[in-house]
Amino acid sequence: MENFNLVSDYNILVLSRIGLSIFFGFLLGFEREITGKFAGLRTHILVCTGACIFTILSIYGFKMQEIEGFIGTNDPARIAAQIITGIGFIGAGTVMRSGTNILGITTAATLWVCAAVGMACGTGQFSLATIATLSTMAILILIRIFEKKVIQQRISHYRNIEIKLSTGIRNIDKINAIIEKNFTRITKLDKKVLNGTDLKINLTVLTNCSLYSINETFAHLECINSLEVQEVYE
């Protein structure tokens, strides 16, 4: 049995590739984590690292062997192809439907790229992995800024707005009337009664109204105990 040597050339190669895959997975996952997406740090790190490990296995784990005159073939591309297919199952788990909207597609695409970065690390293509990671982060961050600063200001379109408020249960008719008057496209509406006296409402609407105008719609009411209005981004 071959002795295990941590500082052997092969183990240094493996450690460097897995280490970089963890680092790149962290970078991509961090951007998703701070924006509150379904798949964050741990998911991206594990996807990137797993893709790297499978790629290393496909290259070094299955050598050509001759058994009773039969010579096996070493085909690293077979496992790599299955990684691309398999990551789709994880990506599909991050996609959710909310009313007429589909959420999580960007995160699923990020996981797909993350697996590609892990495969690049597994083959030792560190420059490719670095460029891919930085490019992906630039797309996620800069395009979001571009959408907010340019597209949303020039194009009138419906946005996903989440409204959370609490009030006394006796005010339910008044609140319902305001909601029905101001919002015609409601994609989510949850109402909870707490302690028999307090009413909590969480609704998501599609609207062209600004956050300020929505806040003013409810803020002037003395019966509102707490109010939170925010836009929901993909």
Accessible surface in RSA format (square Angstrom, percent):
REM  Atomic radii and reference values for relative SASA: ProtOr
REM  Chains: A
REM  Algorithm: Lee & Richards
REM  Probe-radius: 1.40
REM  Slices: 20
REM RES _ NUM      All-atoms   Total-Side   Main-Chain    Non-polar    All polar
REM                ABS   REL    ABS   REL    ABS   REL    ABS   REL    ABS   REL
RES MET A   1   237.89 123.2 154.91 102.5  82.98 197.6 131.93 112.2 105.96 140.4
RES GLU A   2   161.16  92.5 133.22 100.8  27.94  66.5  57.49 111.2 103.67  84.6
RES ASN A   3   134.14  92.5 116.99 113.1  17.16  41.3  32.47  78.1 101.67  98.3
RES PHE A   4   161.59  80.8 127.11  78.7  34.48  89.7 132.25  80.2  29.35  84.0
RES ASN A   5    76.16  52.5  70.78  68.4   5.38  13.0  23.20  55.8  52.96  51.2
RES LEU A   6   104.01  57.9  98.55  70.5   5.46  13.7  98.55  69.2   5.46  14.7
RES VAL A   7   108.28  71.2  97.16  88.0  11.12  26.8  97.30  84.5  10.98  29.8
RES SER A   8    34.50  29.2  28.29  37.8   6.21  14.3  30.85  65.7   3.65   5.1
RES ASP A   9   126.18  88.4 115.72 115.2  10.45  24.7  39.93  94.0  86.25  86.0
RES TYR A  10   107.51  50.2 101.26  57.6   6.25  16.3  83.37  62.6  24.14  29.8
RES ASN A  11    24.79  17.1  24.37  23.5   0.42   1.0   2.59   6.2  22.20  21.5
RES ILE A  12    93.18  53.0  91.92  68.5   1.27   3.1  92.65  66.7   0.53   1.4
RES LEU A  13    51.32  28.6  45.69  32.7   5.62  14.1  51.15  35.9   0.17   0.5
RES VAL A  14    26.62  17.5  26.62  24.1   0.00   0.0  26.62  23.1   0.00   0.0
RES LEU A  15    99.19  55.2  91.76  65.6   7.43  18.7  92.19  64.7   7.00  18.8
RES SER A  16    49.12  41.5  35.89  47.9  13.22  30.5  41.51  88.4   7.61  10.7
RES ARG A  17    25.19  10.6  25.19  12.8   0.00   0.0   0.02   0.0  25.16  15.3
RES ILE A  18    38.01  21.6  38.01  28.3   0.00   0.0  38.01  27.4   0.00   0.0
RES GLY A  19    34.66  42.7   0.00   N/A  34.66  42.7  28.00  76.8   6.66  14.9
RES LEU A  20    57.34  31.9  56.00  40.1   1.34   3.4  56.40  39.6   0.95   2.5
RES SER A  21     0.00   0.0   0.00   0.0   0.00   0.0   0.00   0.0   0.00   0.0
RES ILE A  22    75.67  43.1  75.67  56.4   0.00   0.0  75.67  54.5   0.00   0.0
RES PHE A  23   103.96  52.0 100.41  62.2   3.56   9.3 103.92  63.0   0.04   0.1
RES PHE A  24     9.14   4.6   9.14   5.7   0.00   0.0   9.14   5.5   0.00   0.0
RES GLY A  25     0.00   0.0   0.00   N/A   0.00   0.0   0.00   0.0   0.00   0.0
RES PHE A  26    82.61  41.3  82.61  51.2   0.00   0.0  82.61  50.1   0.00   0.0
RES LEU A  27    37.69  21.0  37.61  26.9   0.08   0.2  37.69  26.5   0.00   0.0
RES LEU A  28     0.00   0.0   0.00   0.0   0.00   0.0   0.00   0.0   0.00   0.0
RES GLY A  29     0.00   0.0   0.00   N/A   0.00   0.0   0.00   0.0   0.00   0.0
RES PHE A  30    91.78  45.9  91.78  56.8   0.00   0.0  91.78  55.6   0.00   0.0
RES GLU A  31     3.16   1.8   2.54   1.9   0.62   1.5   3.11   6.0   0.05   0.0
RES ARG A  32     1.71   0.7   1.71   0.9   0.00   0.0   0.00   0.0   1.71   1.0
RES GLU A  33    86.65  49.7  74.91  56.7  11.74  28.0  21.80  42.2  64.85  52.9
RES ILE A  34   113.12  64.4  75.74  56.4  37.38  90.1  83.22  59.9  29.90  81.1
RES THR A  35    46.74  33.2  21.81  22.1  24.93  59.4  30.37  40.8  16.37  24.7
RES GLY A  36    66.70  82.3   0.00   N/A  66.70  82.3  35.18  96.5  31.52  70.6
RES LYS A  37    38.35  18.7  20.56  12.6  17.78  42.3  14.79  13.3  23.56  25.1
RES PHE A  38   116.52  58.3  79.19  49.0  37.33  97.1  85.55  51.9  30.97  88.6
RES ALA A  39     3.42   3.1   2.37   3.7   1.05   2.4   3.42   4.8   0.00   0.0
RES GLY A  40    10.53  13.0   0.00   N/A  10.53  13.0   4.07  11.2   6.46  14.5
RES LEU A  41    47.27  26.3  46.73  33.4   0.54   1.4  46.73  32.8   0.54   1.5
RES ARG A  42   199.70  83.8 195.85  99.8   3.85   9.2  73.29 100.2 126.41  76.6
RES THR A  43    45.00  32.0  40.89  41.5   4.11   9.8  17.89  24.0  27.11  41.0
RES HIS A  44     0.00   0.0   0.00   0.0   0.00   0.0   0.00   0.0   0.00   0.0
RES ILE A  45    38.85  22.1  38.85  28.9   0.00   0.0  38.85  28.0   0.00   0.0
RES LEU A  46   126.22  70.3 119.46  85.5   6.76  17.0 119.77  84.1   6.45  17.4
RES VAL A  47    14.10   9.3   5.27   4.8   8.83  21.3  12.18  10.6   1.91   5.2
RES CYS A  48     0.00   0.0   0.00   0.0   0.00   0.0   0.00   0.0   0.00   0.0
RES THR A  49    18.45  13.1  18.45  18.7   0.00   0.0  18.19  24.4   0.26   0.4
RES GLY A  50    22.99  28.4   0.00   N/A  22.99  28.4  22.20  60.9   0.79   1.8
RES ALA A  51     5.16   4.7   1.25   1.9   3.90   8.9   2.67   3.8   2.48   6.6
RES CYS A  52     0.00   0.0   0.00   0.0   0.00   0.0   0.00   0.0   0.00   0.0
RES ILE A  53    72.22  41.1  71.94  53.6   0.28   0.7  72.17  52.0   0.05   0.1
RES PHE A  54   107.41  53.7 107.41  66.5   0.00   0.0 107.41  65.1   0.00   0.0
RES THR A  55     4.40   3.1   4.40   4.5   0.00   0.0   4.40   5.9   0.00   0.0
RES ILE A  56     9.01   5.1   9.01   6.7   0.00   0.0   9.01   6.5   0.00   0.0
RES LEU A  57    79.41  44.2  78.79  56.4   0.62   1.6  79.41  55.8   0.00   0.0
RES SER A  58     3.25   2.7   1.17   1.6   2.08   4.8   0.89   1.9   2.36   3.3
RES ILE A  59    43.96  25.0  41.78  31.1   2.18   5.3  41.78  30.1   2.18   5.9
RES TYR A  60    64.95  30.3  51.92  29.5  13.03  33.9  34.94  26.3  30.01  37.0
RES GLY A  61    42.64  52.6   0.00   N/A  42.64  52.6  15.56  42.7  27.08  60.7
RES PHE A  62   118.24  59.2 113.33  70.2   4.91  12.8 117.68  71.3   0.56   1.6
RES LYS A  63   117.48  57.3 104.47  64.1  13.00  31.0  75.42  67.9  42.05  44.8
RES MET A  64   127.60  66.1 101.33  67.1  26.27  62.5  81.17  69.0  46.43  61.5
RES GLN A  65   112.29  62.8 103.25  75.5   9.04  21.5  34.84  74.2  77.45  58.7
RES GLU A  66   124.11  71.3  91.75  69.4  32.36  77.1  25.22  48.8  98.90  80.7
RES ILE A  67   110.10  62.7 104.37  77.8   5.73  13.8 107.30  77.3   2.80   7.6
RES GLU A  68   179.84 103.2 129.72  98.1  50.12 119.3  61.04 118.1 118.80  97.0
RES GLY A  69    64.23  79.2   0.00   N/A  64.23  79.2  30.39  83.4  33.84  75.8
RES PHE A  70   146.06  73.1 141.69  87.8   4.37  11.4 145.88  88.4   0.18   0.5
RES ILE A  71   109.19  62.1  95.72  71.3  13.46  32.5  95.72  68.9  13.46  36.5
RES GLY A  72    19.65  24.2   0.00   N/A  19.65  24.2  19.10  52.4   0.54   1.2
RES THR A  73   125.41  89.2  97.59  98.9  27.81  66.3  70.12  94.2  55.29  83.6
RES ASN A  74    52.44  36.2  28.36  27.4  24.08  58.0   4.75  11.4  47.69  46.1
RES ASP A  75    69.49  48.7  54.72  54.5  14.76  34.9  18.09  42.6  51.40  51.3
RES PRO A  76    49.49  36.1  48.47  44.2   1.03   3.7  48.62  40.1   0.87   5.4
RES ALA A  77    64.34  59.2  57.30  88.4   7.04  16.0  61.78  87.0   2.56   6.8
RES ARG A  78   171.09  71.8 164.73  84.0   6.36  15.1  47.25  64.6 123.84  75.1
RES ILE A  79    43.21  24.6  42.56  31.7   0.65   1.6  43.20  31.1   0.00   0.0
RES ALA A  80    20.56  18.9  20.56  31.7   0.00   0.0  20.56  29.0   0.00   0.0
RES ALA A  81    49.62  45.6  43.51  67.1   6.11  13.9  46.72  65.8   2.90   7.7
RES GLN A  82   121.81  68.1 116.38  85.1   5.44  12.9  44.52  94.8  77.30  58.6
RES ILE A  83    20.13  11.5  13.06   9.7   7.07  17.0  19.69  14.2   0.44   1.2
RES ILE A  84    93.95  53.5  86.67  64.6   7.28  17.5  87.96  63.3   5.99  16.3
RES THR A  85    86.99  61.9  75.20  76.2  11.79  28.1  58.52  78.6  28.47  43.0
RES GLY A  86    32.22  39.7   0.00   N/A  32.22  39.7  27.09  74.3   5.13  11.5
RES ILE A  87    14.55   8.3  10.03   7.5   4.52  10.9  11.96   8.6   2.59   7.0
RES GLY A  88    40.45  49.9   0.00   N/A  40.45  49.9  34.83  95.6   5.62  12.6
RES PHE A  89   163.23  81.7 148.13  91.7  15.10  39.3 150.73  91.4  12.50  35.8
RES ILE A  90    81.07  46.1  73.21  54.5   7.87  19.0  79.95  57.6   1.13   3.1
RES GLY A  91     5.14   6.3   0.00   N/A   5.14   6.3   5.14  14.1   0.00   0.0
RES ALA A  92    67.62  62.2  49.01  75.6  18.61  42.3  55.31  77.9  12.31  32.6
RES GLY A  93    63.96  78.9   0.00   N/A  63.96  78.9  36.72 100.8  27.24  61.0
RES THR A  94    10.43   7.4   9.94  10.1   0.49   1.2  10.43  14.0   0.00   0.0
RES VAL A  95    55.24  36.3  38.19  34.6  17.05  41.1  38.19  33.2  17.05  46.2
RES MET A  96   101.17  52.4  95.39  63.1   5.77  13.7  89.32  75.9  11.85  15.7
RES ARG A  97   171.71  72.1 139.22  71.0  32.49  77.4  55.82  76.3 115.89  70.2
RES SER A  98    27.10  22.9  21.47  28.6   5.63  13.0  16.79  35.7  10.31  14.4
RES GLY A  99    36.01  44.4   0.00   N/A  36.01  44.4  22.62  62.1  13.39  30.0
RES THR A 100    88.96  63.3  65.93  66.8  23.03  54.9  64.51  86.7  24.44  37.0
RES ASN A 101    36.94  25.5  33.57  32.4   3.37   8.1   9.73  23.4  27.20  26.3
RES ILE A 102    74.75  42.5  55.58  41.4  19.17  46.2  55.58  40.0  19.17  52.0
RES LEU A 103    35.41  19.7  35.41  25.3   0.00   0.0  35.41  24.9   0.00   0.0
RES GLY A 104     4.05   5.0   0.00   N/A   4.05   5.0   2.96   8.1   1.09   2.4
RES ILE A 105    97.03  55.2  96.65  72.0   0.38   0.9  96.65  69.6   0.38   1.0
RES THR A 106    44.98  32.0  41.37  41.9   3.61   8.6  24.55  33.0  20.43  30.9
RES THR A 107     0.77   0.6   0.77   0.8   0.00   0.0   0.00   0.0   0.77   1.2
RES ALA A 108    18.92  17.4  14.85  22.9   4.07   9.3  15.41  21.7   3.51   9.3
RES ALA A 109    48.36  44.5  42.71  65.9   5.65  12.8  47.80  67.3   0.56   1.5
RES THR A 110     3.91   2.8   1.79   1.8   2.12   5.1   1.80   2.4   2.11   3.2
RES LEU A 111     0.13   0.1   0.13   0.1   0.00   0.0   0.13   0.1   0.00   0.0
RES TRP A 112   148.56  59.6 146.26  70.8   2.30   5.4 135.98  72.5  12.59  20.4
RES VAL A 113    42.98  28.3  41.35  37.4   1.63   3.9  42.98  37.3   0.00   0.0
RES CYS A 114     0.00   0.0   0.00   0.0   0.00   0.0   0.00   0.0   0.00   0.0
RES ALA A 115     2.89   2.7   2.89   4.5   0.00   0.0   2.89   4.1   0.00   0.0
RES ALA A 116    55.84  51.3  47.93  74.0   7.91  18.0  50.19  70.7   5.66  15.0
RES VAL A 117     1.51   1.0   0.27   0.2   1.24   3.0   1.51   1.3   0.00   0.0
RES GLY A 118     0.00   0.0   0.00   N/A   0.00   0.0   0.00   0.0   0.00   0.0
RES MET A 119    32.07  16.6  31.80  21.0   0.26   0.6  28.28  24.0   3.78   5.0
RES ALA A 120     9.71   8.9   3.69   5.7   6.02  13.7   8.36  11.8   1.36   3.6
RES CYS A 121     0.00   0.0   0.00   0.0   0.00   0.0   0.00   0.0   0.00   0.0
RES GLY A 122     0.00   0.0   0.00   N/A   0.00   0.0   0.00   0.0   0.00   0.0
RES THR A 123    58.65  41.7  42.39  43.0  16.25  38.7  39.29  52.8  19.35  29.3
RES GLY A 124    24.87  30.7   0.00   N/A  24.87  30.7   4.43  12.1  20.45  45.8
RES GLN A 125    93.64  52.4  91.31  66.7   2.33   5.6  15.21  32.4  78.43  59.5
RES PHE A 126    68.73  34.4  66.50  41.2   2.23   5.8  66.68  40.4   2.05   5.9
RES SER A 127    79.96  67.6  69.29  92.5  10.67  24.6  48.43 103.1  31.53  44.2
RES LEU A 128    98.23  54.7  96.10  68.7   2.14   5.4  98.16  68.9   0.07   0.2
RES ALA A 129     0.00   0.0   0.00   0.0   0.00   0.0   0.00   0.0   0.00   0.0
RES THR A 130    52.07  37.0  52.06  52.8   0.01   0.0  39.04  52.4  13.03  19.7
RES ILE A 131   111.30  63.3 109.48  81.6   1.82   4.4 111.24  80.1   0.06   0.2
RES ALA A 132    27.51  25.3  20.98  32.4   6.54  14.9  27.39  38.6   0.12   0.3
RES THR A 133     0.18   0.1   0.18   0.2   0.00   0.0   0.18   0.2   0.00   0.0
RES LEU A 134   104.70  58.3  99.69  71.3   5.01  12.6 100.28  70.4   4.42  11.9
RES SER A 135    52.90  44.7  45.82  61.1   7.09  16.3  31.91  68.0  20.99  29.4
RES THR A 136    15.74  11.2  15.34  15.5   0.41   1.0   8.33  11.2   7.42  11.2
RES MET A 137    36.78  19.0  36.68  24.3   0.10   0.2  34.21  29.1   2.57   3.4
RES ALA A 138    41.13  37.8  33.84  52.2   7.29  16.6  40.01  56.4   1.11   3.0
RES ILE A 139   106.44  60.6 103.56  77.2   2.88   7.0 105.60  76.0   0.84   2.3
RES LEU A 140    16.70   9.3  10.62   7.6   6.08  15.3  13.87   9.7   2.83   7.6
RES ILE A 141    68.49  39.0  68.28  50.9   0.21   0.5  68.28  49.2   0.21   0.6
RES LEU A 142   108.16  60.2 104.48  74.7   3.68   9.3 104.64  73.5   3.53   9.5
RES ILE A 143    83.96  47.8  83.96  62.5   0.00   0.0  83.96  60.5   0.00   0.0
RES ARG A 144    43.53  18.3  41.58  21.2   1.95   4.6  22.78  31.1  20.75  12.6
RES ILE A 145    84.68  48.2  84.08  62.6   0.60   1.5  84.68  61.0   0.00   0.0
RES PHE A 146    97.87  49.0  93.65  58.0   4.22  11.0  97.64  59.2   0.23   0.7
RES GLU A 147    74.27  42.6  74.27  56.2   0.00   0.0  10.59  20.5  63.68  52.0
RES LYS A 148    78.42  38.3  70.87  43.5   7.55  18.0  30.61  27.6  47.81  50.9
RES LYS A 149   131.65  64.2 124.45  76.4   7.20  17.2  67.11  60.4  64.55  68.8
RES VAL A 150    49.64  32.7  48.60  44.0   1.04   2.5  49.64  43.1   0.00   0.0
RES ILE A 151    63.13  35.9  61.33  45.7   1.80   4.3  63.13  45.5   0.00   0.0
RES GLN A 152    51.63  28.9  31.88  23.3  19.75  47.0   9.07  19.3  42.56  32.3
RES GLN A 153   138.62  77.5  99.52  72.7  39.09  93.1  38.17  81.2 100.45  76.2
RES ARG A 154   194.74  81.8 157.00  80.0  37.73  89.8  51.20  70.0 143.54  87.0
RES ILE A 155    99.56  56.7  93.53  69.7   6.03  14.5  97.46  70.2   2.10   5.7
RES SER A 156    99.18  83.8  62.01  82.8  37.17  85.6  52.74 112.3  46.44  65.1
RES HIS A 157    70.95  38.8  60.87  42.3  10.08  25.8  51.54  53.1  19.41  22.6
RES TYR A 158   105.03  49.0  89.16  50.7  15.87  41.3  50.62  38.0  54.40  67.1
RES ARG A 159    45.28  19.0  40.44  20.6   4.85  11.5  13.43  18.4  31.86  19.3
RES ASN A 160    12.43   8.6   7.70   7.4   4.72  11.4   5.80  14.0   6.63   6.4
RES ILE A 161     0.00   0.0   0.00   0.0   0.00   0.0   0.00   0.0   0.00   0.0
RES GLU A 162    27.08  15.5  26.71  20.2   0.37   0.9   0.91   1.8  26.17  21.4
RES ILE A 163     0.00   0.0   0.00   0.0   0.00   0.0   0.00   0.0   0.00   0.0
RES LYS A 164    80.19  39.1  78.67  48.3   1.52   3.6  33.34  30.0  46.84  49.9
RES LEU A 165     5.76   3.2   0.00   0.0   5.76  14.5   2.62   1.8   3.14   8.4
RES SER A 166    12.68  10.7  12.68  16.9   0.00   0.0   6.92  14.7   5.75   8.1
RES THR A 167     0.00   0.0   0.00   0.0   0.00   0.0   0.00   0.0   0.00   0.0
RES GLY A 168     7.86   9.7   0.00   N/A   7.86   9.7   5.93  16.3   1.93   4.3
RES ILE A 169    65.13  37.1  63.01  46.9   2.12   5.1  63.01  45.4   2.12   5.8
RES ARG A 170   204.37  85.8 168.63  86.0  35.74  85.1  73.77 100.8 130.60  79.2
RES ASN A 171    18.19  12.5  15.90  15.4   2.29   5.5   2.29   5.5  15.90  15.4
RES ILE A 172    56.06  31.9  56.06  41.8   0.00   0.0  56.06  40.4   0.00   0.0
RES ASP A 173   112.25  78.6 105.19 104.7   7.06  16.7  35.96  84.6  76.30  76.1
RES LYS A 174   106.19  51.8  97.39  59.8   8.81  21.0  60.98  54.9  45.21  48.2
RES ILE A 175     0.00   0.0   0.00   0.0   0.00   0.0   0.00   0.0   0.00   0.0
RES ASN A 176    35.95  24.8  35.06  33.9   0.89   2.1  13.10  31.5  22.85  22.1
RES ALA A 177    57.89  53.2  48.40  74.7   9.49  21.6  53.75  75.7   4.14  11.0
RES ILE A 178    26.41  15.0  25.50  19.0   0.90   2.2  26.41  19.0   0.00   0.0
RES ILE A 179     5.35   3.0   5.35   4.0   0.00   0.0   5.35   3.9   0.00   0.0
RES GLU A 180   132.30  76.0 112.08  84.8  20.22  48.1  43.99  85.1  88.31  72.1
RES LYS A 181   174.77  85.3 141.92  87.1  32.85  78.2  93.83  84.5  80.94  86.2
RES ASN A 182    61.67  42.5  38.07  36.8  23.59  56.8  10.24  24.6  51.43  49.7
RES PHE A 183     8.92   4.5   2.30   1.4   6.62  17.2   4.91   3.0   4.02  11.5
RES THR A 184   126.25  89.8  88.02  89.2  38.23  91.1  73.45  98.7  52.80  79.8
RES ARG A 185    94.95  39.9  88.57  45.2   6.38  15.2  32.94  45.0  62.01  37.6
RES ILE A 186    64.65  36.8  33.16  24.7  31.49  75.9  33.16  23.9  31.49  85.5
RES THR A 187    29.56  21.0   5.02   5.1  24.54  58.5  10.46  14.1  19.10  28.9
RES LYS A 188    88.10  43.0  80.46  49.4   7.63  18.2  45.59  41.0  42.51  45.3
RES LEU A 189    77.14  43.0  49.10  35.1  28.04  70.5  49.10  34.5  28.04  75.5
RES ASP A 190    60.66  42.5  56.73  56.5   3.93   9.3  15.55  36.6  45.10  45.0
RES LYS A 191    82.76  40.4  51.42  31.6  31.34  74.6  32.35  29.1  50.41  53.7
RES LYS A 192   136.39  66.5 131.98  81.0   4.41  10.5  78.53  70.7  57.86  61.6
RES VAL A 193    79.03  52.0  51.08  46.2  27.96  67.4  51.08  44.4  27.96  75.8
RES LEU A 194    71.42  39.8  69.66  49.8   1.77   4.4  71.42  50.2   0.00   0.0
RES ASN A 195   137.71  95.0  93.94  90.8  43.77 105.4  35.07  84.4 102.64  99.2
RES GLY A 196    54.95  67.8   0.00   N/A  54.95  67.8  31.32  85.9  23.64  52.9
RES THR A 197    82.86  58.9  80.66  81.8   2.20   5.2  69.77  93.7  13.08  19.8
RES ASP A 198    53.71  37.6  53.71  53.5   0.00   0.0   8.22  19.4  45.49  45.4
RES LEU A 199     1.58   0.9   1.58   1.1   0.00   0.0   1.58   1.1   0.00   0.0
RES LYS A 200   109.04  53.2 107.26  65.8   1.77   4.2  52.52  47.3  56.51  60.2
RES ILE A 201     2.61   1.5   0.00   0.0   2.61   6.3   0.64   0.5   1.97   5.3
RES ASN A 202    36.96  25.5  36.44  35.2   0.52   1.2  15.24  36.7  21.73  21.0
RES LEU A 203     0.00   0.0   0.00   0.0   0.00   0.0   0.00   0.0   0.00   0.0
RES THR A 204     8.87   6.3   8.87   9.0   0.00   0.0   3.73   5.0   5.14   7.8
RES VAL A 205     0.00   0.0   0.00   0.0   0.00   0.0   0.00   0.0   0.00   0.0
RES LEU A 206    15.33   8.5  11.26   8.1   4.07  10.2  11.26   7.9   4.07  10.9
RES THR A 207     9.72   6.9   8.00   8.1   1.72   4.1   4.63   6.2   5.09   7.7
RES ASN A 208    79.64  54.9  54.23  52.4  25.41  61.2  26.36  63.4  53.28  51.5
RES CYS A 209    56.15  42.5  48.24  53.8   7.91  18.6   8.42  21.3  47.73  51.5
RES SER A 210    55.68  47.1  50.30  67.1   5.38  12.4  41.70  88.8  13.99  19.6
RES LEU A 211    65.00  36.2  61.73  44.2   3.27   8.2  61.86  43.4   3.13   8.4
RES TYR A 212   159.19  74.3 151.75  86.3   7.44  19.4 118.94  89.4  40.25  49.6
RES SER A 213    46.12  39.0  40.41  53.9   5.71  13.2  42.40  90.3   3.72   5.2
RES ILE A 214     2.27   1.3   1.60   1.2   0.67   1.6   2.26   1.6   0.01   0.0
RES ASN A 215    52.76  36.4  52.76  51.0   0.00   0.0   9.33  22.5  43.43  42.0
RES GLU A 216    78.25  44.9  73.39  55.5   4.86  11.6  22.10  42.7  56.15  45.8
RES THR A 217    31.98  22.7  23.92  24.2   8.06  19.2  15.19  20.4  16.79  25.4
RES PHE A 218     0.00   0.0   0.00   0.0   0.00   0.0   0.00   0.0   0.00   0.0
RES ALA A 219    51.62  47.5  24.91  38.4  26.71  60.7  28.61  40.3  23.01  61.0
RES HIS A 220   125.77  68.7  94.97  66.0  30.81  78.8  86.00  88.6  39.78  46.3
RES LEU A 221    26.71  14.9  19.64  14.1   7.07  17.8  21.77  15.3   4.94  13.3
RES GLU A 222   178.35 102.4 140.77 106.5  37.58  89.5  62.75 121.4 115.60  94.4
RES CYS A 223    24.43  18.5  10.47  11.7  13.96  32.8  20.47  51.9   3.97   4.3
RES ILE A 224    26.86  15.3   7.45   5.6  19.40  46.8   7.45   5.4  19.40  52.7
RES ASN A 225   102.36  70.6  65.96  63.7  36.40  87.6  25.28  60.8  77.08  74.5
RES SER A 226    63.12  53.3  55.19  73.6   7.93  18.3  47.05 100.2  16.06  22.5
RES LEU A 227    47.37  26.4  11.59   8.3  35.78  90.0  12.49   8.8  34.88  93.9
RES GLU A 228    83.08  47.7  78.68  59.5   4.40  10.5  35.26  68.2  47.82  39.0
RES VAL A 229    26.81  17.6   3.50   3.2  23.31  56.2   3.50   3.0  23.31  63.2
RES GLN A 230    72.39  40.5  71.46  52.2   0.93   2.2  20.22  43.0  52.17  39.6
RES GLU A 231    24.28  13.9   9.78   7.4  14.49  34.5   1.68   3.3  22.59  18.4
RES VAL A 232    47.86  31.5  34.22  31.0  13.64  32.9  37.86  32.9  10.00  27.1
RES TYR A 233    82.80  38.7  68.16  38.8  14.64  38.1  53.09  39.9  29.72  36.6
RES GLU A 234    66.03  37.9  46.05  34.8  19.98  47.6  47.11  91.1  18.93  15.5
END  Absolute sums over single chains surface
CHAIN  1 A    14389.4      11903.4       2486.1       9198.8       5190.7
END  Absolute sums over all chains
TOTAL         14389.4      11903.4       2486.1       9198.8       5190.7
